Amino acid sequence: MAIIDATTEHRLPDGSVVDCMNPGETEIIYREIFTDRVYARHGIEIRDGDTILDIGANIGLFALFVNRTGARANLLCFEPAPATFAVLERNISRHALGHVRAFNAGIAGARGEAVLHFMPNFTVSSSFRPDDSAEQAERNEEFTINALATSPNRLLAAAFGVLPRFVQRPIARAVMRAYAKRVAVSCPLVSVSDVIREQGLARVDLLKIDAEGVEDEILAGIAPEHWPLVRQVTVEVHRGPGQLAAVESLLRSHGFLTVTEASPASPAEPMVYARRDSGR
């Protein structure tokens, strides 16, 4: 309960109020979703009647974004961390998102249970597959430098931005250590195909995946008969060039056209946008 009791109300830049666990983290997510529109670029559309799977829903800001588009979409949100899920439910209730269904489960390649390495001080980095390699530490450092340099706190951003790189790096590493606490939490897992079968979905118009390192596993677990039901995919890839190549190859093998670009929030973690190739 201590983690949940630490939640607070936070006013977003657009004036709306949400429940959150970490206001600074919430500002980063808001900028990524609402300002940079990282899940709705390169022809990705959200339309009336669409069915959307939000994998890695966190506190529900993507659900708010979908609601702001005006589209009456059927949105299924999946968040494995119980503490974060509780905040997600509060925001669904606070903003009367009657079209949203929330599930306290992780999405993986198959049904089961796994340990989530939950990070209460920076919940979006919680992962079933934590990566403590030097390469991932470098990607995390680049993310932190970018977050500090583009902070909504203009004084902080200006002061940090003028520092030379050799000074920025140790500051970023100190910030990372402050947010590095992990708590092991056992969570249920289901696959995308489990969801399609159990929820009776006739289609998935948008599969949005931000799962901190298990993106390739999630996609690989979709049964062959369910791929034709998927119209669009957005994936944030967290584990470097090898995982990126696997994600792009799998999507193209199932008839998608893909565009890959660096995420504005984290240039070392690319976004992949996939739409059906209507000519095939």
Backbone as CSV, one residue per row, in Angstrom:
resi,resn,N_x,N_y,N_z,CA_x,CA_y,CA_z,C_x,C_y,C_z
1,MET,0.817,-1.217,0.000,0.000,0.000,0.000,0.851,1.267,0.000
2,ALA,2.101,1.177,0.471,2.933,2.384,0.540,3.136,2.991,-0.834
3,ILE,3.294,2.124,-1.853,3.504,2.653,-3.203,2.257,3.368,-3.687
4,ILE,1.101,2.741,-3.511,-0.142,3.353,-3.971,-0.435,4.634,-3.198
5,ASP,-0.157,4.644,-1.902,-0.423,5.840,-1.107,0.424,7.028,-1.540
6,ALA,1.502,6.763,-2.295,2.391,7.845,-2.739,1.863,8.549,-3.975
7,THR,0.706,8.150,-4.494,0.170,8.789,-5.689,-0.296,10.202,-5.367
8,THR,-0.396,10.991,-6.425,-0.789,12.385,-6.263,-1.575,12.837,-7.481
9,GLU,-2.296,13.929,-7.337,-2.934,14.546,-8.497,-1.927,15.436,-9.201
10,HIS,-2.018,15.467,-10.523,-1.085,16.292,-11.292,-1.829,16.950,-12.443
11,ARG,-1.606,18.243,-12.623,-2.232,18.972,-13.719,-1.332,18.907,-14.945
12,LEU,-1.874,18.400,-16.051,-1.136,18.277,-17.293,-1.049,19.631,-18.004
13,PRO,-0.143,19.777,-18.963,-0.019,21.050,-19.679,-1.307,21.526,-20.346
14,ASP,-2.206,20.597,-20.690,-3.458,21.016,-21.324,-4.528,21.405,-20.297
15,GLY,-4.176,21.354,-19.004,-5.098,21.767,-17.957,-5.852,20.642,-17.294
16,SER,-5.880,19.470,-17.889,-6.584,18.345,-17.281,-5.784,17.782,-16.116
17,VAL,-6.481,17.125,-15.203,-5.861,16.592,-13.991,-5.910,15.074,-14.025
18,VAL,-4.790,14.448,-13.655,-4.727,12.992,-13.590,-4.139,12.569,-12.252
19,ASP,-4.416,11.333,-11.892,-3.695,10.714,-10.791,-2.388,10.168,-11.353
20,CYS,-1.318,10.264,-10.589,-0.043,9.720,-11.066,0.802,9.309,-9.870
21,MET,1.899,8.629,-10.158,2.834,8.226,-9.115,4.029,9.166,-9.049
22,ASN,4.452,9.662,-10.227,5.636,10.518,-10.308,5.355,11.647,-11.293
23,PRO,5.131,12.875,-10.827,4.794,13.974,-11.739,5.812,14.196,-12.858
24,GLY,7.106,14.101,-12.549,8.113,14.308,-13.583,8.010,13.274,-14.685
25,GLU,7.832,12.026,-14.301,7.642,10.946,-15.263,6.381,11.186,-16.091
26,THR,5.319,11.637,-15.445,4.059,11.887,-16.134,4.224,12.965,-17.195
27,GLU,5.012,13.989,-16.911,5.275,15.042,-17.897,6.000,14.476,-19.118
28,ILE,6.946,13.568,-18.884,7.667,12.945,-20.000,6.705,12.137,-20.867
29,ILE,5.840,11.353,-20.229,4.878,10.535,-20.982,3.906,11.424,-21.747
30,TYR,3.440,12.484,-21.094,2.509,13.405,-21.761,3.133,13.982,-23.020
31,ARG,4.367,14.456,-22.897,5.034,15.062,-24.049,5.194,14.052,-25.184
32,GLU,5.534,12.827,-24.818,5.719,11.772,-25.810,4.417,11.483,-26.552
33,ILE,3.298,11.372,-25.820,2.029,10.959,-26.419,1.279,12.121,-27.059
34,PHE,1.177,13.243,-26.359,0.339,14.340,-26.837,1.091,15.330,-27.722
35,THR,2.326,15.659,-27.359,3.076,16.647,-28.136,3.770,16.003,-29.332
36,ASP,4.527,14.937,-29.059,5.249,14.260,-30.145,4.381,13.272,-30.910
37,ARG,3.245,12.881,-30.336,2.303,11.957,-30.985,3.013,10.695,-31.487
38,VAL,3.816,10.094,-30.625,4.658,8.992,-31.076,3.886,7.737,-31.467
39,TYR,2.632,7.633,-31.055,1.856,6.453,-31.430,0.892,6.725,-32.580
40,ALA,0.947,7.914,-33.149,0.011,8.264,-34.235,0.735,9.046,-35.318
41,ARG,1.807,8.460,-35.830,2.595,9.083,-36.885,2.658,8.147,-38.095
42,HIS,3.123,8.692,-39.197,3.371,7.899,-40.408,2.132,7.110,-40.865
43,GLY,1.015,7.801,-40.869,-0.208,7.209,-41.404,-1.006,6.375,-40.435
44,ILE,-0.563,6.238,-39.184,-1.340,5.491,-38.187,-2.594,6.292,-37.860
45,GLU,-3.751,5.650,-37.989,-5.043,6.320,-37.811,-5.814,5.715,-36.649
46,ILE,-6.587,6.559,-35.970,-7.521,6.116,-34.942,-8.905,6.585,-35.374
47,ARG,-9.820,5.622,-35.586,-11.127,5.942,-36.175,-12.251,5.467,-35.279
48,ASP,-13.449,5.996,-35.531,-14.644,5.517,-34.838,-14.765,4.005,-35.009
49,GLY,-15.075,3.328,-33.899,-15.305,1.897,-33.957,-14.062,1.042,-33.926
50,ASP,-12.887,1.657,-33.924,-11.649,0.872,-33.894,-11.516,0.091,-32.585
51,THR,-10.887,-1.074,-32.693,-10.487,-1.842,-31.521,-8.981,-1.686,-31.356
52,ILE,-8.567,-1.228,-30.176,-7.162,-0.904,-29.918,-6.696,-1.676,-28.686
53,LEU,-5.530,-2.317,-28.803,-4.894,-2.948,-27.656,-3.736,-2.064,-27.207
54,ASP,-3.820,-1.574,-25.986,-2.788,-0.712,-25.406,-1.947,-1.568,-24.470
55,ILE,-0.801,-2.029,-24.971,0.074,-2.922,-24.207,1.173,-2.085,-23.572
56,GLY,1.120,-2.011,-22.241,1.986,-1.101,-21.502,1.259,0.208,-21.275
57,ALA,0.055,0.111,-20.692,-0.833,1.276,-20.577,-0.379,2.281,-19.527
58,ASN,0.430,1.820,-18.547,0.872,2.686,-17.465,-0.353,3.329,-16.791
59,ILE,-0.375,4.645,-16.614,-1.474,5.287,-15.869,-2.620,5.728,-16.782
60,GLY,-2.522,5.450,-18.090,-3.665,5.696,-18.967,-3.600,6.939,-19.827
61,LEU,-2.429,7.525,-20.023,-2.372,8.741,-20.835,-2.658,8.457,-22.310
62,PHE,-2.297,7.275,-22.799,-2.655,6.961,-24.182,-4.171,6.825,-24.319
63,ALA,-4.833,6.281,-23.313,-6.298,6.208,-23.334,-6.897,7.608,-23.398
64,LEU,-6.322,8.552,-22.651,-6.787,9.941,-22.722,-6.554,10.519,-24.120
65,PHE,-5.417,10.197,-24.715,-5.111,10.675,-26.063,-6.142,10.161,-27.062
66,VAL,-6.449,8.875,-26.987,-7.457,8.303,-27.894,-8.783,9.005,-27.696
67,ASN,-9.151,9.258,-26.445,-10.412,9.946,-26.151,-10.416,11.357,-26.739
68,ARG,-9.262,12.054,-26.701,-9.177,13.417,-27.215,-9.285,13.475,-28.742
69,THR,-8.995,12.364,-29.414,-9.139,12.367,-30.875,-10.606,12.467,-31.281
70,GLY,-11.501,12.159,-30.345,-12.929,12.185,-30.645,-13.452,10.875,-31.193
71,ALA,-12.547,9.933,-31.456,-12.972,8.640,-31.988,-13.591,7.792,-30.880
72,ARG,-14.691,7.166,-31.178,-15.329,6.247,-30.228,-14.719,4.863,-30.450
73,ALA,-13.602,4.631,-29.791,-12.847,3.399,-29.994,-13.067,2.433,-28.832
74,ASN,-12.933,1.161,-29.119,-12.985,0.105,-28.116,-11.553,-0.158,-27.679
75,LEU,-11.197,0.343,-26.500,-9.800,0.332,-26.059,-9.612,-0.650,-24.911
76,LEU,-8.675,-1.591,-25.088,-8.332,-2.563,-24.057,-6.925,-2.251,-23.572
77,CYS,-6.811,-1.891,-22.288,-5.531,-1.465,-21.712,-4.958,-2.565,-20.819
78,PHE,-3.670,-2.853,-21.001,-3.011,-3.896,-20.225,-1.838,-3.293,-19.459
79,GLU,-1.898,-3.423,-18.130,-0.846,-2.909,-17.263,-0.572,-3.945,-16.176
80,PRO,0.635,-4.522,-16.140,0.898,-5.622,-15.205,1.149,-5.205,-13.759
81,ALA,1.738,-4.046,-13.522,2.102,-3.655,-12.152,0.863,-3.276,-11.358
82,PRO,0.561,-3.954,-10.257,-0.663,-3.650,-9.496,-0.773,-2.195,-9.055
83,ALA,0.333,-1.594,-8.607,0.269,-0.206,-8.142,-0.066,0.743,-9.278
84,THR,0.580,0.541,-10.432,0.302,1.393,-11.591,-1.100,1.134,-12.120
85,PHE,-1.527,-0.125,-12.090,-2.878,-0.476,-12.539,-3.937,0.243,-11.701
86,ALA,-3.705,0.354,-10.407,-4.663,1.060,-9.545,-4.814,2.514,-9.976
87,VAL,-3.709,3.153,-10.376,-3.766,4.540,-10.842,-4.468,4.598,-12.203
88,LEU,-4.197,3.629,-13.065,-4.891,3.546,-14.356,-6.404,3.505,-14.146
89,GLU,-6.859,2.667,-13.232,-8.301,2.575,-12.973,-8.857,3.898,-12.459
90,ARG,-8.108,4.587,-11.614,-8.575,5.882,-11.116,-8.745,6.883,-12.252
91,ASN,-7.796,6.889,-13.182,-7.883,7.845,-14.289,-9.005,7.502,-15.255
92,ILE,-9.268,6.226,-15.450,-10.405,5.822,-16.279,-11.702,6.333,-15.654
93,SER,-11.809,6.192,-14.334,-13.000,6.668,-13.628,-13.067,8.192,-13.613
94,ARG,-11.944,8.845,-13.324,-11.901,10.301,-13.223,-12.351,10.954,-14.528
95,HIS,-11.943,10.375,-15.656,-12.240,10.982,-16.953,-13.400,10.296,-17.671
96,ALA,-14.131,9.447,-16.935,-15.346,8.804,-17.460,-15.087,8.143,-18.813
97,LEU,-14.036,7.337,-18.871,-13.675,6.663,-20.119,-14.415,5.326,-20.198
98,GLY,-15.694,5.420,-20.474,-16.535,4.229,-20.472,-16.201,3.230,-21.558
99,HIS,-15.486,3.665,-22.594,-15.123,2.781,-23.695,-13.849,2.005,-23.411
100,VAL,-13.235,2.227,-22.254,-11.944,1.612,-21.932,-12.146,0.459,-20.951
101,ARG,-11.506,-0.665,-21.269,-11.463,-1.796,-20.343,-10.016,-2.021,-19.928
102,ALA,-9.788,-2.152,-18.626,-8.429,-2.297,-18.104,-8.212,-3.701,-17.555
103,PHE,-7.023,-4.238,-17.809,-6.670,-5.594,-17.398,-5.337,-5.543,-16.651
104,ASN,-5.335,-6.094,-15.427,-4.118,-6.128,-14.624,-3.305,-7.371,-15.010
105,ALA,-2.698,-7.303,-16.174,-1.917,-8.427,-16.701,-0.878,-7.897,-17.672
106,GLY,0.179,-8.665,-17.829,1.170,-8.355,-18.846,0.878,-9.136,-20.112
107,ILE,1.354,-8.637,-21.242,1.230,-9.350,-22.508,2.594,-9.949,-22.844
108,ALA,2.582,-11.217,-23.230,3.821,-11.916,-23.544,3.580,-12.856,-24.713
109,GLY,4.527,-13.768,-24.933,4.375,-14.712,-26.030,3.402,-15.832,-25.730
110,ALA,3.160,-16.110,-24.461,2.266,-17.202,-24.069,1.722,-16.922,-22.670
111,ARG,0.621,-17.603,-22.340,0.020,-17.460,-21.014,0.961,-17.999,-19.939
112,GLY,0.968,-17.359,-18.791,1.799,-17.829,-17.694,1.882,-16.808,-16.582
113,GLU,2.993,-16.790,-15.910,3.238,-15.840,-14.834,4.721,-15.520,-14.837
114,ALA,5.068,-14.301,-14.528,6.472,-13.889,-14.527,6.696,-12.815,-13.487
115,VAL,7.944,-12.621,-13.147,8.321,-11.574,-12.194,8.567,-10.274,-12.953
116,LEU,7.823,-9.258,-12.568,8.046,-7.915,-13.091,9.002,-7.193,-12.159
117,HIS,10.048,-6.615,-12.724,10.985,-5.816,-11.948,10.450,-4.379,-11.964
118,PHE,9.604,-4.108,-10.979,8.849,-2.855,-10.920,9.715,-1.744,-10.348
119,MET,9.692,-0.584,-11.015,10.483,0.569,-10.579,9.523,1.664,-10.110
120,PRO,9.237,1.733,-8.815,8.236,2.699,-8.315,8.605,4.152,-8.565
121,ASN,9.897,4.464,-8.694,10.311,5.852,-8.906,10.324,6.256,-10.381
122,PHE,10.218,5.258,-11.273,10.136,5.537,-12.702,9.447,4.345,-13.354
123,THR,8.121,4.331,-13.236,7.351,3.118,-13.513,7.430,2.663,-14.962
124,VAL,7.633,3.601,-15.912,7.645,3.208,-17.319,8.850,2.352,-17.679
125,SER,9.856,2.287,-16.805,11.020,1.449,-17.074,10.924,0.081,-16.407
126,SER,9.807,-0.217,-15.766,9.599,-1.551,-15.189,9.619,-2.580,-16.308
127,SER,10.206,-3.754,-16.039,10.379,-4.719,-17.127,10.350,-6.155,-16.627
128,PHE,9.817,-7.044,-17.478,9.913,-8.484,-17.224,11.295,-9.002,-17.617
129,ARG,11.999,-8.237,-18.424,13.301,-8.669,-18.926,14.300,-7.528,-18.750
130,PRO,14.686,-7.237,-17.497,15.620,-6.131,-17.293,16.961,-6.420,-17.963
131,ASP,17.549,-5.387,-18.498,18.809,-5.501,-19.222,19.836,-4.612,-18.524
132,ASP,20.794,-5.248,-17.876,21.823,-4.505,-17.155,23.132,-4.445,-17.932
133,SER,23.034,-4.634,-19.244,24.237,-4.596,-20.068,24.750,-3.167,-20.203
134,ALA,26.021,-3.072,-20.609,26.620,-1.753,-20.824,25.905,-1.015,-21.942
135,GLU,25.453,-1.758,-22.967,24.750,-1.129,-24.089,23.433,-0.506,-23.637
136,GLN,22.690,-1.235,-22.784,21.421,-0.696,-22.301,21.656,0.470,-21.350
137,ALA,22.699,0.404,-20.550,23.022,1.521,-19.666,23.307,2.779,-20.475
138,GLU,23.957,2.600,-21.628,24.241,3.746,-22.489,22.957,4.307,-23.089
139,ARG,22.021,3.420,-23.474,20.734,3.896,-24.001,19.955,4.628,-22.915
140,ASN,19.985,4.096,-21.690,19.291,4.758,-20.584,19.903,6.129,-20.286
141,GLU,21.214,6.201,-20.408,21.896,7.474,-20.178,21.488,8.510,-21.221
142,GLU,21.396,8.075,-22.476,20.968,8.988,-23.535,19.538,9.458,-23.310
143,PHE,18.669,8.542,-22.852,17.291,8.916,-22.534,17.265,9.976,-21.430
144,THR,18.061,9.767,-20.379,18.073,10.693,-19.247,18.615,12.058,-19.646
145,ILE,19.676,12.073,-20.446,20.221,13.343,-20.933,19.171,14.086,-21.749
146,ASN,18.480,13.374,-22.623,17.444,13.995,-23.452,16.298,14.508,-22.584
147,ALA,15.902,13.730,-21.565,14.805,14.145,-20.679,15.159,15.411,-19.907
148,LEU,16.387,15.499,-19.432,16.810,16.694,-18.690,16.923,17.907,-19.611
149,ALA,17.440,17.681,-20.819,17.635,18.794,-21.752,16.330,19.327,-22.319
150,THR,15.265,18.518,-22.271,13.959,18.938,-22.814,12.902,19.028,-21.717
151,SER,13.344,19.146,-20.475,12.425,19.216,-19.337,11.460,20.388,-19.483
152,PRO,10.182,20.219,-19.058,9.252,21.348,-19.052,9.671,22.447,-18.081
153,ASN,10.552,22.100,-17.158,11.152,23.113,-16.284,12.212,23.843,-17.111
154,ARG,11.860,25.020,-17.608,12.721,25.696,-18.568,14.072,26.084,-17.987
155,LEU,14.104,26.441,-16.705,15.385,26.783,-16.087,16.304,25.571,-16.040
156,LEU,15.732,24.418,-15.660,16.521,23.187,-15.620,17.027,22.829,-17.016
157,ALA,16.114,22.866,-17.997,16.486,22.507,-19.364,17.578,23.434,-19.906
158,ALA,17.436,24.729,-19.658,18.415,25.693,-20.157,19.772,25.499,-19.485
159,ALA,19.758,25.297,-18.165,21.022,25.128,-17.432,21.721,23.838,-17.839
160,PHE,20.944,22.777,-17.971,21.546,21.492,-18.334,22.012,21.495,-19.783
161,GLY,21.241,22.136,-20.639,21.533,22.114,-22.071,22.849,22.768,-22.445
162,VAL,23.292,23.729,-21.665,24.538,24.428,-22.009,25.772,23.714,-21.457
163,LEU,25.568,22.677,-20.659,26.704,21.951,-20.097,27.384,21.114,-21.176
164,PRO,28.695,20.979,-21.118,29.371,20.080,-22.060,28.993,18.630,-21.784
165,ARG,29.131,17.802,-22.802,28.699,16.402,-22.702,29.379,15.671,-21.554
166,PHE,30.667,15.959,-21.326,31.388,15.226,-20.281,30.882,15.581,-18.880
167,VAL,30.155,16.701,-18.756,29.524,17.058,-17.484,28.104,16.490,-17.416
168,GLN,27.396,16.502,-18.551,26.030,15.959,-18.588,25.994,14.484,-18.201
169,ARG,26.978,13.737,-18.655,26.945,12.282,-18.453,26.966,11.871,-16.980
170,PRO,27.856,12.375,-16.145,27.807,11.970,-14.732,26.551,12.444,-14.018
171,ILE,26.012,13.598,-14.429,24.751,14.048,-13.845,23.640,13.066,-14.197
172,ALA,23.594,12.650,-15.465,22.580,11.690,-15.905,22.720,10.373,-15.152
173,ARG,23.948,9.918,-14.943,24.151,8.659,-14.225,23.699,8.773,-12.765
174,ALA,23.902,9.931,-12.160,23.443,10.143,-10.780,21.918,10.121,-10.706
175,VAL,21.264,10.745,-11.685,19.799,10.722,-11.747,19.308,9.290,-11.924
176,MET,19.970,8.532,-12.799,19.575,7.142,-13.030,19.671,6.324,-11.744
177,ARG,20.726,6.528,-10.972,20.866,5.787,-9.714,19.736,6.127,-8.748
178,ALA,19.308,7.385,-8.754,18.228,7.805,-7.847,16.902,7.141,-8.183
179,TYR,16.730,6.750,-9.452,15.466,6.153,-9.880,15.565,4.643,-10.062
180,ALA,16.669,4.029,-9.652,16.953,2.648,-10.033,16.316,1.582,-9.142
181,LYS,15.649,1.967,-8.069,15.066,0.979,-7.159,14.121,0.044,-7.898
182,ARG,14.260,-1.270,-7.625,13.391,-2.286,-8.222,12.704,-3.098,-7.139
183,VAL,11.459,-3.456,-7.408,10.677,-4.310,-6.515,10.155,-5.472,-7.348
184,ALA,10.407,-6.702,-6.916,9.945,-7.881,-7.655,8.458,-8.109,-7.392
185,VAL,7.675,-8.174,-8.473,6.225,-8.363,-8.372,5.826,-9.488,-9.324
186,SER,5.128,-10.476,-8.816,4.654,-11.574,-9.668,3.380,-11.144,-10.388
187,CYS,3.355,-11.334,-11.716,2.234,-10.855,-12.523,1.753,-11.937,-13.487
188,PRO,0.443,-11.997,-13.737,-0.070,-12.922,-14.755,0.248,-12.417,-16.151
189,LEU,0.420,-13.361,-17.079,0.706,-13.031,-18.466,-0.314,-13.697,-19.382
190,VAL,-0.673,-13.010,-20.448,-1.479,-13.590,-21.525,-0.861,-13.133,-22.842
191,SER,-1.216,-13.804,-23.924,-0.722,-13.403,-25.238,-1.777,-12.578,-25.959
192,VAL,-1.363,-11.910,-27.031,-2.320,-11.181,-27.865,-3.380,-12.141,-28.391
193,SER,-2.973,-13.335,-28.776,-3.946,-14.315,-29.288,-4.928,-14.739,-28.211
194,ASP,-4.461,-14.870,-26.951,-5.392,-15.153,-25.848,-6.445,-14.061,-25.756
195,VAL,-6.015,-12.823,-25.861,-6.949,-11.693,-25.765,-7.953,-11.733,-26.919
196,ILE,-7.478,-11.947,-28.124,-8.366,-11.990,-29.288,-9.429,-13.068,-29.108
197,ARG,-8.997,-14.257,-28.653,-9.955,-15.362,-28.474,-10.922,-15.079,-27.332
198,GLU,-10.398,-14.684,-26.178,-11.230,-14.571,-24.972,-12.137,-13.359,-24.996
199,GLN,-11.749,-12.321,-25.710,-12.587,-11.124,-25.815,-13.437,-11.140,-27.083
200,GLY,-13.312,-12.175,-27.882,-14.117,-12.309,-29.097,-13.879,-11.190,-30.097
201,LEU,-12.620,-10.789,-30.273,-12.314,-9.660,-31.162,-12.317,-10.088,-32.624
202,ALA,-13.057,-9.355,-33.424,-13.090,-9.638,-34.864,-11.927,-8.993,-35.598
203,ARG,-11.297,-7.999,-34.947,-10.151,-7.314,-35.551,-9.411,-6.534,-34.474
204,VAL,-8.174,-6.182,-34.792,-7.386,-5.282,-33.955,-6.899,-4.171,-34.875
205,ASP,-7.501,-3.002,-34.745,-7.184,-1.905,-35.657,-5.852,-1.240,-35.320
206,LEU,-5.470,-1.276,-34.050,-4.170,-0.745,-33.652,-3.639,-1.560,-32.485
207,LEU,-2.442,-2.074,-32.683,-1.730,-2.787,-31.633,-0.588,-1.878,-31.196
208,LYS,-0.744,-1.244,-30.039,0.253,-0.302,-29.514,1.058,-1.025,-28.439
209,ILE,2.394,-1.106,-28.646,3.240,-1.885,-27.749,4.375,-1.026,-27.211
210,ASP,4.419,-0.907,-25.892,5.543,-0.271,-25.194,5.787,-1.121,-23.962
211,ALA,6.612,-2.155,-24.123,6.700,-3.199,-23.106,8.103,-3.405,-22.557
212,GLU,8.962,-2.413,-22.696,10.273,-2.405,-22.044,11.074,-3.687,-22.253
213,GLY,11.226,-4.063,-23.523,12.172,-5.128,-23.839,11.590,-6.445,-24.279
214,VAL,10.267,-6.642,-24.177,9.677,-7.919,-24.605,8.821,-7.752,-25.860
215,GLU,9.066,-6.690,-26.617,8.252,-6.414,-27.805,8.325,-7.530,-28.824
216,ASP,9.527,-8.051,-29.077,9.670,-9.128,-30.057,8.948,-10.390,-29.602
217,GLU,8.987,-10.675,-28.305,8.296,-11.847,-27.756,6.782,-11.717,-27.915
218,ILE,6.260,-10.524,-27.673,4.819,-10.289,-27.814,4.370,-10.548,-29.246
219,LEU,5.105,-10.001,-30.216,4.736,-10.172,-31.623,4.894,-11.621,-32.067
220,ALA,5.960,-12.277,-31.613,6.201,-13.664,-32.014,5.128,-14.602,-31.472
221,GLY,4.436,-14.187,-30.393,3.411,-15.039,-29.791,2.043,-14.930,-30.428
222,ILE,1.894,-14.074,-31.448,0.599,-13.959,-32.127,0.434,-15.141,-33.077
223,ALA,-0.661,-15.877,-32.939,-0.904,-17.060,-33.766,-1.086,-16.652,-35.232
224,PRO,-0.658,-17.515,-36.171,-0.767,-17.179,-37.600,-2.167,-16.763,-38.029
225,GLU,-3.195,-17.423,-37.464,-4.565,-17.119,-37.887,-5.046,-15.756,-37.396
226,HIS,-4.311,-15.167,-36.446,-4.736,-13.865,-35.909,-4.038,-12.682,-36.573
227,TRP,-2.932,-12.910,-37.252,-2.247,-11.798,-37.900,-3.109,-11.052,-38.912
228,PRO,-3.924,-11.743,-39.727,-4.759,-11.002,-40.689,-5.767,-10.056,-40.026
229,LEU,-6.030,-10.243,-38.722,-6.975,-9.372,-38.018,-6.341,-8.049,-37.610
230,VAL,-5.011,-7.978,-37.632,-4.290,-6.800,-37.157,-4.070,-5.837,-38.320
231,ARG,-4.541,-4.566,-38.169,-4.451,-3.580,-39.251,-3.256,-2.659,-39.115
232,GLN,-2.926,-2.248,-37.893,-1.825,-1.311,-37.661,-1.076,-1.702,-36.385
233,VAL,0.223,-1.410,-36.360,1.043,-1.701,-35.182,1.989,-0.522,-34.946
234,THR,2.121,-0.111,-33.687,3.200,0.802,-33.298,3.974,0.131,-32.168
235,VAL,5.298,0.111,-32.317,6.148,-0.575,-31.345,7.317,0.324,-30.975
236,GLU,7.549,0.499,-29.691,8.782,1.137,-29.241,9.770,0.033,-28.895
237,VAL,10.921,0.021,-29.564,11.905,-1.050,-29.422,12.994,-0.607,-28.449
238,HIS,13.220,-1.420,-27.412,14.092,-1.003,-26.313,15.433,-1.713,-26.252
239,ARG,15.650,-2.742,-27.034,16.828,-3.581,-26.809,17.814,-3.599,-27.965
240,GLY,17.905,-2.515,-28.681,18.983,-2.361,-29.638,18.721,-2.899,-31.034
241,PRO,19.747,-2.862,-31.894,19.588,-3.195,-33.321,19.092,-4.604,-33.585
242,GLY,19.524,-5.582,-32.789,19.084,-6.957,-33.013,17.585,-7.120,-32.846
243,GLN,17.051,-6.558,-31.780,15.612,-6.641,-31.549,14.852,-5.833,-32.599
244,LEU,15.394,-4.688,-32.972,14.751,-3.878,-34.006,14.644,-4.651,-35.314
245,ALA,15.728,-5.302,-35.727,15.708,-6.073,-36.970,14.682,-7.204,-36.903
246,ALA,14.572,-7.861,-35.744,13.610,-8.952,-35.586,12.179,-8.442,-35.689
247,VAL,11.905,-7.304,-35.065,10.556,-6.725,-35.104,10.189,-6.312,-36.526
248,GLU,11.092,-5.609,-37.204,10.817,-5.165,-38.573,10.599,-6.358,-39.502
249,SER,11.444,-7.369,-39.391,11.345,-8.540,-40.254,10.030,-9.281,-40.054
250,LEU,9.624,-9.452,-38.792,8.380,-10.159,-38.501,7.181,-9.403,-39.058
251,LEU,7.146,-8.097,-38.859,6.021,-7.314,-39.357,5.950,-7.353,-40.890
252,ARG,7.070,-7.227,-41.542,7.077,-7.265,-43.008,6.667,-8.634,-43.527
253,SER,7.041,-9.693,-42.801,6.667,-11.043,-43.243,5.165,-11.268,-43.186
254,HIS,4.466,-10.439,-42.398,3.006,-10.558,-42.303,2.295,-9.480,-43.116
255,GLY,2.988,-8.895,-44.069,2.348,-8.008,-45.034,2.252,-6.554,-44.652
256,PHE,3.060,-6.115,-43.684,3.019,-4.713,-43.267,4.103,-3.902,-43.967
257,LEU,3.763,-2.674,-44.271,4.758,-1.677,-44.631,5.240,-1.039,-43.337
258,THR,6.538,-0.854,-43.159,7.060,-0.304,-41.911,7.863,0.958,-42.144
259,VAL,7.781,1.856,-41.170,8.630,3.040,-41.102,9.243,3.046,-39.714
260,THR,10.551,3.271,-39.650,11.252,3.300,-38.366,11.909,4.661,-38.186
261,GLU,11.749,5.229,-36.999,12.417,6.491,-36.696,12.743,6.550,-35.219
262,ALA,13.692,7.395,-34.868,14.069,7.560,-33.471,12.924,8.178,-32.685
263,SER,12.724,7.690,-31.478,11.727,8.297,-30.596,12.238,9.651,-30.129
264,PRO,11.417,10.712,-30.210,11.872,12.022,-29.722,12.264,11.998,-28.252
265,ALA,11.577,11.184,-27.464,11.879,11.130,-26.028,13.138,10.339,-25.743
266,SER,13.433,9.367,-26.609,14.584,8.499,-26.376,15.170,8.094,-27.716
267,PRO,16.062,8.912,-28.280,16.590,8.660,-29.617,17.232,7.297,-29.794
268,ALA,17.717,6.672,-28.705,18.348,5.360,-28.809,17.320,4.224,-28.855
269,GLU,16.028,4.548,-28.697,14.982,3.521,-28.688,13.981,3.839,-29.803
270,PRO,14.151,3.229,-30.973,13.351,3.601,-32.147,11.894,3.161,-32.051
271,MET,11.060,3.892,-32.774,9.660,3.549,-32.956,9.494,2.890,-34.326
272,VAL,8.716,1.821,-34.367,8.378,1.169,-35.631,6.874,1.346,-35.862
273,TYR,6.524,1.871,-37.035,5.130,2.080,-37.424,4.825,1.120,-38.566
274,ALA,3.760,0.349,-38.422,3.440,-0.675,-39.422,1.977,-0.567,-39.836
275,ARG,1.771,-0.533,-41.154,0.419,-0.526,-41.717,0.338,-1.600,-42.791
276,ARG,-0.852,-2.051,-43.045,-1.057,-3.076,-44.066,-0.687,-2.557,-45.446
277,ASP,0.004,-3.402,-46.208,0.296,-3.106,-47.611,-0.915,-3.493,-48.427
278,SER,-1.716,-2.508,-48.813,-2.994,-2.790,-49.499,-2.773,-3.409,-50.857
279,GLY,-1.541,-3.348,-51.368,-1.272,-3.910,-52.688,-0.975,-5.385,-52.662
280,ARG,-0.954,-5.984,-51.484,-0.633,-7.406,-51.391,-1.866,-8.232,-51.139
